Amino acid sequence: MSKFKQIILYSCVAIFALGAGSFLRTLLSEAYQTELSSEESQQGAQAILAASLPDLQGENQEVSQWLGKVMVVNFWATWCTPCREEIPEFIEAQKKYGEQGLIFIGIAIDQADKVKMFSQEFGINYPVLVGSFDTWSLLEAAGNRHSALPYTVVINRSGELVENYLGRVDLKKLEKMVIPLLKEPPKIDQSTQTS
């Protein structure tokens, strides 16, 4: 093969690789939602609310303690670029909507020391819990069929999983989902009412 043909071939392969990489980056940089059945949503919410994971000080925290707030539960890792890109927006949203009943909960699937350093560096202003690689099963229970990060779920005040996002979450899209939920009171469980 002549040198010219080799250059053309390598150029075509490089252009294809750049195009494929760009397509994948676009696909993964913007979150997309997976339709979950109501049963899957219910099971996902129950699994998350039943979780008890250590915080940055090593104290176990039950996710259910935040029931009654609108929860944005974000599964992430320090090595995940889209995760690192969306966290500053979550910090701002927590500042903006926290007093209205919004709580972000970061569940890091990473080493505790790295998560603590990252949280301090970025000034994360919401609870950060540290999961081990066993936490992937919690991700799957919450509807993440691709076992990819970041993965974010929205749980309303009544403890129902109402939305899920795989990939980097667009804050404007998230706000459109969360703002109406902040105005809703929790549903009253009929089984706990007395006659």
N, C-alpha and C positions, 0 to 999 in steps of 0.2 A: 504494500500500500504506500502510495506516495505521501510525502510530508504534508502536502496541501490537503489531501483527503483525510489524513489523520487530524489535522487542525480543524477541518470542517466537522468531523465526527465528534471530536472532543467538545467543540463549541456547541453542537446540538445537544449532547449529553448534559453539558453545564446549563444550558438554557432550560432544558426539561427539568433538571434538578432544582433550579431556582424557582421555576413555576410551581412545581410540586411542593416545595418548601413554603412558598408564599401562600399557597392554597391551604396547607395544613396549619400554618400560623394563623391565618384568618379564621379557619374553622375552630381552632382551639382558643383563640384570643377572645372571642365573643361567646358568651355562654349560650348553650342551647338547652331547651327543656325537653325532658323525656316524659311522655304521658304515662302516668301511673294510674292503675285502677284504684277505686276507692278502698278496696281491701289492702292493696300495696301501700297506699298512703297511710292508712290507719296502722298497719304493721310497722311502717317506717317511723311514724311518730312515736309509737309505743316503745320501739327499740331505742330511739334517741332519748326519750324521757326516762327510760329505765337505766340509762348509762350512768356510771359513777367513775370519774376519771380524776387523776391528780392535777392540781393547778400548778402554777410556777413555784409555789413554796412546798410542793409535795403533799399537800392536803387533799384528800379525796373530796370531790364536789359532785353532787347529784344534779344532773341537768334539770330534773323536775322542780328544783327550787325556784326556777324562773317561770314556771307555769303561771299564766295570768298576764304575762307580757307577750308582745309579739317578738318571737325569737327568730333571728337569722343565724342559723348554725352553719359555720363555714369550716369544711375540712381542708387542711392545707399542710404545706411543709416549707421549711426555709429554703430548700433547694429548688422549689417550683417557681419559675419565673412569672407566670400569670398570677400566682398567689401573691407574690411580692408586689406586683403592680396594683392589685385590687385592695390590698390592706389599707393604704393611706385613705382611700375613698370610704372604706368602712369606718375608719377612725373619725372622719368628718361627719358621716351619717350618724354615728353614735352620739357625737356632740350635739348635732342638730335635732335628733328625734328621741334621745334618751329620756328626757323628762316627760315625753308623751307616752312612754311605755314600751319603747323599742329596746331590745338588748341583742347585741351581736355576741355570739359565743364562738370562739375560735377553737377548733379541735385539731391540734397539730399532730401529724403522724411523723414524728421526728425524735431526735435525741433531746432530752430535757434541757441540757446545758445550751444547746444551739437555739432552742426555742426561747429560753429566758434571755439570752443575749440579743436575739432578733427583736423580741418584744420591747426590751429596754431601748434599743437603738431607734426603733420606729415610734416609740411612745404609744403603744397599744393601750387604749382606754376602756377595754371591755374584757370580760373573763377569757382567759386562755387556758385550755386544758390540754394535757399531753397524753396522747394515745400511743400505744405501741403498734407494731405491725398487726397485732390481733384486731386492731380497730378497723381494719379493712372489712371485717364481717359486718360491722355497724354501718359502714358506707354502703355495702351491698343491701342490707336490710332497709336502708333509707332510699333505695331505688337506683343506686349508681351501678349500672350494669356493665360499665366499661372499666371499673377500678382505676379511674383517673382522677387527678387533682388539677385545679381546685373543684370542689363539689359543695354546693350551697343549697340548703333547704330553708324554707320559710314555714314556721309553725305559728298558727294564730293563737289568740289568747285562750282559746278553749282546748288547745293541745292537738289541733288537727294540722297535719302536713298539707299545706295548700299549694306549694310550688317548689320546684327543684330546678337547679341550674348546674350543668356540667360545663366547666371552663370558666373563664374570667367573666364575672358579672358586670354588666353595664349598670352603673348606679342609677341612671334615669329610669331604666326599665324596672329595677328593683324598687325605686321610690313609688312608681305607679302601682306596684303590688302592695307595698307596705302601708302607704298613707291611708288608704281606706280601711285597712285592718286595724290601724291605731284608733280609729273612730268607733269600732265595733266593741260592744261589751262582750265578756265571755258568755257562752251559752250555759244556761243552768242545767246541771245534770238532774233529770227528773227522778232518778233513783235515790238521790240524797235529800229530796224535799220531804218534809213531814206534812201529814194531812191535818 
